[in-house]
Amino acid sequence: MERPVLVVLSEPDPVAAALSELWGVPAATGDHVGGAAVRRTPEGLLTLRRPGPHIHDELLDARLPPELRAQEPTLLFPSVHRSRTGARCLTVHPLGNPGATAELGGRPRTLVPTEPRRAAAILRVLQEEGTRLGLPATFEATHHGPELGVAAAFVEVAVPEGGAPTGPEVEALGRALRTAVPDPADRVALAAGGGHYAPRFTDLCRSRRWAFGHILSRHALEELDRVTAQAAFEATPGAEGVVFATARDRTHPSIVGIATELRDGEAARRGAEQRPGPSGPSPPTSGT
């Protein structure tokens, strides 16, 4: 049975707040967390409003009703992404801190479980939506909390510092959350190397049947230890091995030999009717 999906709506976050207004007040399930009702949309998504920032909602899964917690729901956090580089795009990324610091929630060297095929499905819908809006859609590397014990991902509208998400951008993100369906034909891997916005892994997900759990950027590899590398692989359920962004990333001592090395072409190509055309906008290439 497919695990439930809980969309966590942070009241201070402009994307989450706008999405909450867009979706209105779905039917209550009878469950509550901290006095807030767990609700169910017509598509079957669960929603929960939270009073604080997403990145500090540590161990939220432990506060869920026992019956829901036992189903190991995937938590999705719609959020704004403040880009110091001015990038405006749609993003999805796993959670956790691969290195020795935790400036934005979570704990150092602590990674959250992932649901790779759902993240891939969300990215593909974001790409379709972004093509219509003239915006790129991209993975981001694993880089912040909160710490959680169940699979989770952030799904974001990236705006420049001081900017605000637009209505069409929020609607596009909402459609991705509502309509993305994991593809069981996707092959799963840990992703390693490359830049923060993971252009290589974004392209592989678009063009081939690859789904990635944790995405460890080249910068993260510099801080990674072997224990955390192994944890990243274990937090990517179903992973057959590691896909590297470039040849130089294959030689990093923190990741060499952690699992079978997989090549880009080992996953089948996706049909042309299933992906945005090559004329769509390109993702940003630098970090934020």
Secondary structure, 3 states (H helix, E strand, C coil): CCCCEEEEEECCCHHHHHHHHHHCCCEEEEEEECCEEEEECCCCCEEEEECCCHHHCCCHHHHCCHHHHHCCCEEEEEEEEEECCCCCEEEEECCEECCCCCCCCCCCCEECCCCHHHHHHHHHHHHHHHHHHCCCEEECCCCCCCCCCCCEEEEEEEEECCCCCCHHHHHHHHHHHHHCCCCCCCEEEEEECCCCCCHHHHHHHHHECEEEEEEECHHHHHHCCHHHHHHHHHCCCCCCCEEECCHHHHHCCCCCCCCCEECHHHCCECCHHHCCCCCCCCCCCCCC
